[in-house]
Amino acid sequence: MKLTMTGKQIELTQALKNRVEDRFSKLDRYFHRETEATVTLSVQREKQVVEATVYSGSLLVRVEEATDDMYVSIDNAVDILERQLRKHKTRIEKKLKKETFEAAALEQIPYGETVEEETEFKIVRKKRFATKPMSAEEAILQMNLLGHQFYIFNNAESGEPNIVYKRKSGDYGLIEII
């Protein structure tokens, strides 16, 4: 795993770097060598915050952990990442057993028209993601792994772009674009 560390409002000492490398090396068994991880250590409102994002092919896993001790934050972040990865791996294995190779036969349908930006709105950040066909359950899992409130994906059954989102009640919603 290629590990990139940065510090915000904190000096990255050799001890901190060693702790991050040691703890994140525990995750190597889940990934290929070309996997990239970005770890940001910072101090925010008297809390020691660790933000970690792992990029591996189409999988993107993110965690943010804040405690009073930076070393505890690092340990907790790695533990959370490992739990998320085990959960994701189990669900994928169950899905593969259930559906065998149906998903491989589906073709990815390209998006329709692109939306033009309106000049009166200020866009401060732009992201691009490649989507792959998946079920709504897989999309919810991916959304939870990222820690986001919504996730856009191509529905494996219909081939149409869909959006899953987390409702205030804790349940999930699905928007089907027609």
C-alpha positions as CSV (number, residue, x, y, z in Angstrom):
1,M,0.0,0.0,0.0
2,K,1.3,3.4,-0.9
3,L,0.8,5.7,2.1
4,T,0.7,9.5,2.0
5,M,0.8,11.4,5.3
6,T,0.1,15.0,5.9
7,G,-0.3,17.1,9.0
8,K,-2.5,20.1,9.5
9,Q,-1.7,22.4,12.5
10,I,0.5,19.6,13.8
11,E,4.1,18.6,13.2
12,L,4.5,15.0,11.9
13,T,7.1,13.6,14.2
14,Q,9.0,10.4,13.3
15,A,7.1,8.6,16.1
16,L,3.7,9.6,14.5
17,K,4.9,8.5,11.1
18,N,6.1,5.2,12.4
19,R,2.7,4.6,14.2
20,V,0.7,5.4,11.1
21,E,2.9,3.1,8.9
22,D,2.8,0.3,11.5
23,R,-0.9,0.4,12.0
24,F,-1.9,0.9,8.3
25,S,0.5,-2.0,7.3
26,K,-2.1,-4.2,9.0
27,L,-4.5,-3.4,6.2
28,D,-2.1,-4.6,3.4
29,R,-3.7,-8.1,3.5
30,Y,-7.0,-6.6,2.1
31,F,-5.4,-4.7,-0.8
32,H,-3.2,-5.0,-3.9
33,R,0.2,-3.2,-4.0
34,E,-1.2,-0.4,-6.2
35,T,-3.6,0.7,-3.4
36,E,-3.2,4.2,-2.3
37,A,-4.0,5.6,1.2
38,T,-4.0,9.2,2.3
39,V,-3.8,9.9,6.0
40,T,-4.2,13.4,7.4
41,L,-3.4,14.1,11.0
42,S,-4.8,17.4,12.4
43,V,-5.8,19.2,15.6
44,Q,-9.3,20.7,15.6
45,R,-11.0,22.2,18.6
46,E,-8.6,20.5,21.1
47,K,-9.3,17.1,19.4
48,Q,-6.7,15.0,17.7
49,V,-8.2,14.1,14.3
50,V,-7.2,11.3,11.9
51,E,-8.8,11.3,8.4
52,A,-7.9,8.4,6.2
53,T,-9.0,7.6,2.6
54,V,-8.1,4.3,0.9
55,Y,-8.3,4.1,-2.9
56,S,-8.2,0.6,-4.4
57,G,-9.6,0.2,-7.9
58,S,-13.3,1.1,-7.7
59,L,-13.4,0.8,-3.9
60,L,-13.1,3.9,-1.9
61,V,-13.1,3.7,1.9
62,R,-13.0,6.7,4.2
63,V,-12.8,7.2,7.9
64,E,-12.5,10.1,10.3
65,E,-11.7,9.6,14.0
66,A,-11.3,12.3,16.7
67,T,-10.2,11.7,20.3
68,D,-8.0,13.5,22.9
69,D,-4.9,11.4,22.0
70,M,-3.5,11.2,18.4
71,Y,-2.2,7.6,18.9
72,V,-5.7,6.5,20.0
73,S,-7.2,8.2,17.0
74,I,-4.8,6.4,14.7
75,D,-5.6,3.0,16.3
76,N,-9.3,3.6,16.2
77,A,-9.3,4.8,12.6
78,V,-7.4,1.6,11.5
79,D,-9.8,-0.6,13.5
80,I,-12.8,1.1,11.9
81,L,-11.3,0.7,8.4
82,E,-10.7,-3.0,9.1
83,R,-14.2,-3.5,10.3
84,Q,-15.6,-1.8,7.2
85,L,-13.4,-3.9,4.9
86,R,-14.4,-7.2,6.5
87,K,-18.1,-6.2,6.3
88,H,-17.7,-5.2,2.6
89,K,-15.8,-8.4,1.8
90,T,-18.4,-10.6,3.4
91,R,-21.2,-8.9,1.5
92,I,-19.4,-9.3,-1.8
93,E,-18.8,-13.0,-1.2
94,K,-22.4,-13.6,-0.3
95,K,-23.5,-11.7,-3.4
96,L,-21.2,-13.6,-5.7
97,K,-22.4,-16.9,-4.3
98,K,-26.0,-15.8,-4.8
99,E,-25.8,-14.2,-8.3
100,T,-22.7,-16.1,-9.6
101,F,-21.6,-14.1,-12.6
102,E,-24.7,-12.1,-13.6
103,A,-23.1,-8.7,-13.0
104,A,-20.2,-9.5,-15.3
105,A,-22.6,-9.9,-18.2
106,L,-24.1,-6.5,-17.8
107,E,-22.7,-3.7,-19.9
108,Q,-22.1,-0.3,-18.4
109,I,-24.4,2.2,-20.0
110,P,-22.9,5.7,-20.5
111,Y,-24.5,8.8,-19.1
112,G,-26.8,10.9,-21.2
113,E,-26.4,14.6,-21.7
114,T,-24.0,16.6,-19.5
115,V,-25.4,19.4,-17.3
116,E,-24.0,22.8,-18.0
117,E,-22.8,24.9,-15.1
118,E,-24.9,28.0,-14.2
119,T,-22.7,31.1,-13.8
120,E,-24.6,32.5,-10.8
121,F,-23.5,29.6,-8.6
122,K,-20.0,29.3,-7.2
123,I,-18.6,25.8,-7.5
124,V,-15.8,25.3,-5.0
125,R,-15.1,21.6,-5.6
126,K,-15.6,19.2,-8.4
127,K,-15.3,15.4,-8.4
128,R,-15.5,12.8,-11.1
129,F,-16.2,9.2,-10.4
130,A,-16.6,6.2,-12.7
131,T,-19.7,4.3,-11.9
132,K,-20.2,0.6,-12.3
133,P,-23.4,-1.5,-12.3
134,M,-24.4,-2.5,-8.8
135,S,-27.5,-3.2,-6.8
136,A,-29.0,-0.7,-4.4
137,E,-27.7,-2.7,-1.5
138,E,-24.2,-2.5,-2.8
139,A,-24.5,1.2,-3.3
140,I,-25.7,1.7,0.3
141,L,-22.7,-0.3,1.5
142,Q,-20.4,1.8,-0.6
143,M,-22.1,5.0,0.6
144,N,-21.6,3.9,4.2
145,L,-18.0,3.0,3.6
146,L,-17.4,6.5,2.3
147,G,-19.3,8.1,5.2
148,H,-21.4,10.1,2.7
149,Q,-25.1,11.0,2.8
150,F,-25.8,9.9,-0.8
151,Y,-24.3,7.8,-3.5
152,I,-24.8,7.8,-7.3
153,F,-24.5,4.5,-9.2
154,N,-25.8,2.6,-12.3
155,N,-28.5,0.1,-11.3
156,A,-27.4,-3.4,-12.4
157,E,-31.0,-4.4,-13.2
158,S,-32.2,-1.4,-15.2
159,G,-28.8,0.0,-16.3
160,E,-30.1,3.5,-15.4
161,P,-28.4,5.9,-13.0
162,N,-29.8,5.9,-9.5
163,I,-29.1,7.7,-6.2
164,V,-29.3,6.2,-2.8
165,Y,-29.4,8.5,0.2
166,K,-29.7,8.3,4.0
167,R,-32.8,9.7,5.5
168,K,-33.0,11.6,8.8
169,S,-34.9,8.6,10.3
170,G,-31.9,6.4,9.6
171,D,-33.6,4.5,6.8
172,Y,-32.5,4.8,3.1
173,G,-34.1,6.2,0.1
174,L,-33.6,5.4,-3.6
175,I,-34.1,7.9,-6.5
176,E,-34.6,6.3,-9.9
177,I,-33.8,8.7,-12.8
178,I,-36.0,8.1,-15.8
